[in-house]
Amino acid sequence: MDEKLPPQVQNQLMQLQQLQQQSQAMQEQKMQIEATLKETEKALEELEKTKDDLVYKGVGEILVKTDKETAKSELGEKKEMLDIRKQTLERQGERIEKRFNQLQEQLKGSLGDLGVGQGG
């Protein structure tokens, strides 16, 4: 491909690359949130099992004693926030994928109009 691509096609290619990068970054964020969510759910399960009214929670580099109900409440709020964040990322990912597919079709059309990628 010796000839230079038109600016519109170059712009579409650049947008596709940006969308790919955004999608990868979002997938990484989603994986981190899912891991934290699993840890939080596991902690809630363990709290349910314990008979003690006092438990310890990590705060920075130390463990702090707290009552079981406060810990459950805090973990429940954290889980809820993580669930919302995960859903938001899933919706954003769907929008990016839709935009990516649209742009990909536009690019195929532009390249087809230029005769790029056609046998000859």
BADREN-713265 format. One record per residue (C-alpha): residue number from 1; residue in three letters; x, y, z. Coordinates in steps of 0.2 Angstrom, whole numbers, plus 2048, in hexadecimal, padded with zeros to 3 digits. Layout:
+-----+---------+-----+-----+-----+
: num : residuo :  xx :  yy :  zz :
+-----+---------+-----+-----+-----+
: NUM :     Ala :   X :   Y :   Z :
...
+-----+---------+-----+-----+-----+
END
This chain:
+-----+---------+-----+-----+-----+
: num : residuo :  xx :  yy :  zz :
+-----+---------+-----+-----+-----+
:   1 :     Met : 800 : 800 : 800 :
:   2 :     Asp : 80B : 80E : 7F9 :
:   3 :     Glu : 7FE : 81B : 7F7 :
:   4 :     Lys : 7F9 : 826 : 805 :
:   5 :     Leu : 7E8 : 823 : 80D :
:   6 :     Pro : 7DC : 831 : 80D :
:   7 :     Pro : 7DA : 83B : 81D :
:   8 :     Gln : 7C9 : 834 : 820 :
:   9 :     Val : 7CF : 822 : 820 :
:  10 :     Gln : 7DE : 827 : 82A :
:  11 :     Asn : 7D2 : 82F : 837 :
:  12 :     Gln : 7C7 : 81F : 837 :
:  13 :     Leu : 7D6 : 814 : 83A :
:  14 :     Met : 7DC : 81F : 848 :
:  15 :     Gln : 7CA : 81F : 850 :
:  16 :     Leu : 7CA : 80C : 84F :
:  17 :     Gln : 7DB : 80B : 858 :
:  18 :     Gln : 7D5 : 816 : 865 :
:  19 :     Leu : 7C5 : 80C : 868 :
:  20 :     Gln : 7CF : 7FC : 869 :
:  21 :     Gln : 7DA : 804 : 877 :
:  22 :     Gln : 7CB : 80A : 880 :
:  23 :     Ser : 7C3 : 7F9 : 87F :
:  24 :     Gln : 7D3 : 7F1 : 886 :
:  25 :     Ala : 7D4 : 7FD : 894 :
:  26 :     Met : 7C2 : 7FA : 899 :
:  27 :     Gln : 7C4 : 7E7 : 898 :
:  28 :     Glu : 7D3 : 7E9 : 8A4 :
:  29 :     Gln : 7C9 : 7F4 : 8B0 :
:  30 :     Lys : 7BA : 7E8 : 8AF :
:  31 :     Met : 7C6 : 7D9 : 8B4 :
:  32 :     Gln : 7CD : 7E3 : 8C3 :
:  33 :     Ile : 7BB : 7E7 : 8C9 :
:  34 :     Glu : 7B5 : 7D5 : 8C7 :
:  35 :     Ala : 7C4 : 7CF : 8D1 :
:  36 :     Thr : 7C0 : 7DC : 8DF :
:  37 :     Leu : 7AE : 7D7 : 8DE :
:  38 :     Lys : 7B2 : 7C5 : 8E1 :
:  39 :     Glu : 7BD : 7C9 : 8EF :
:  40 :     Thr : 7B0 : 7D4 : 8F7 :
:  41 :     Glu : 7A3 : 7C6 : 8F5 :
:  42 :     Lys : 7AE : 7BA : 8FD :
:  43 :     Ala : 7B1 : 7C5 : 90B :
:  44 :     Leu : 79E : 7C7 : 90D :
:  45 :     Glu : 79C : 7B4 : 90D :
:  46 :     Glu : 7A9 : 7B2 : 91B :
:  47 :     Leu : 7A1 : 7C0 : 925 :
:  48 :     Glu : 791 : 7B6 : 924 :
:  49 :     Lys : 79A : 7A7 : 92B :
:  50 :     Thr : 7A2 : 7AE : 93A :
:  51 :     Lys : 79A : 7AE : 94B :
:  52 :     Asp : 7A5 : 7BC : 951 :
:  53 :     Asp : 79D : 7CE : 953 :
:  54 :     Leu : 7AE : 7D6 : 951 :
:  55 :     Val : 7B9 : 7D4 : 942 :
:  56 :     Tyr : 7C8 : 7DC : 93A :
:  57 :     Lys : 7C9 : 7E5 : 92A :
:  58 :     Gly : 7D8 : 7EB : 921 :
:  59 :     Val : 7DB : 7FE : 920 :
:  60 :     Gly : 7EB : 802 : 917 :
:  61 :     Glu : 7F9 : 7F9 : 91F :
:  62 :     Ile : 7F0 : 7F4 : 92F :
:  63 :     Leu : 7E1 : 7EA : 935 :
:  64 :     Val : 7D3 : 7F3 : 93F :
:  65 :     Lys : 7C7 : 7EB : 94A :
:  66 :     Thr : 7B5 : 7EE : 945 :
:  67 :     Asp : 7A4 : 7E7 : 949 :
:  68 :     Lys : 79D : 7DA : 93D :
:  69 :     Glu : 78E : 7E4 : 937 :
:  70 :     Thr : 798 : 7F3 : 933 :
:  71 :     Ala : 7A4 : 7E9 : 929 :
:  72 :     Lys : 795 : 7E0 : 920 :
:  73 :     Ser : 78D : 7F1 : 91C :
:  74 :     Glu : 79D : 7F8 : 915 :
:  75 :     Leu : 7A0 : 7E9 : 90A :
:  76 :     Gly : 78F : 7E9 : 904 :
:  77 :     Glu : 790 : 7FB : 8FF :
:  78 :     Lys : 7A1 : 7F7 : 8F6 :
:  79 :     Lys : 799 : 7E8 : 8ED :
:  80 :     Glu : 78B : 7F3 : 8E7 :
:  81 :     Met : 797 : 801 : 8E1 :
:  82 :     Leu : 7A1 : 7F3 : 8D8 :
:  83 :     Asp : 792 : 7EC : 8D0 :
:  84 :     Ile : 78C : 7FD : 8C9 :
:  85 :     Arg : 79E : 800 : 8C3 :
:  86 :     Lys : 79E : 7EF : 8BA :
:  87 :     Gln : 78E : 7F2 : 8B2 :
:  88 :     Thr : 793 : 804 : 8AC :
:  89 :     Leu : 7A3 : 7FC : 8A4 :
:  90 :     Glu : 799 : 7EF : 89C :
:  91 :     Arg : 78D : 7FC : 894 :
:  92 :     Gln : 79C : 807 : 88E :
:  93 :     Gly : 7A4 : 7F7 : 887 :
:  94 :     Glu : 795 : 7F4 : 87D :
:  95 :     Arg : 794 : 805 : 876 :
:  96 :     Ile : 7A7 : 805 : 872 :
:  97 :     Glu : 7A4 : 7F4 : 869 :
:  98 :     Lys : 795 : 7FB : 85F :
:  99 :     Arg : 79F : 80A : 85A :
: 100 :     Phe : 7AE : 800 : 855 :
: 101 :     Asn : 7A3 : 7F5 : 84A :
: 102 :     Gln : 79B : 804 : 842 :
: 103 :     Leu : 7AC : 80C : 83F :
: 104 :     Gln : 7B3 : 7FB : 838 :
: 105 :     Glu : 7A5 : 7FA : 82B :
: 106 :     Gln : 7A8 : 80C : 826 :
: 107 :     Leu : 7BA : 809 : 824 :
: 108 :     Lys : 7B7 : 7F9 : 81A :
: 109 :     Gly : 7AC : 804 : 80E :
: 110 :     Ser : 7B9 : 812 : 80D :
: 111 :     Leu : 7C6 : 805 : 809 :
: 112 :     Gly : 7BB : 7FD : 7FC :
: 113 :     Asp : 7B8 : 80D : 7F4 :
: 114 :     Leu : 7CB : 810 : 7F2 :
: 115 :     Gly : 7CD : 7FE : 7EC :
: 116 :     Val : 7D8 : 7F9 : 7FA :
: 117 :     Gly : 7D8 : 7E7 : 7FF :
: 118 :     Gln : 7D0 : 7E1 : 7EF :
: 119 :     Gly : 7D8 : 7D4 : 7E5 :
: 120 :     Gly : 7E0 : 7DA : 7D4 :
+-----+---------+-----+-----+-----+
END
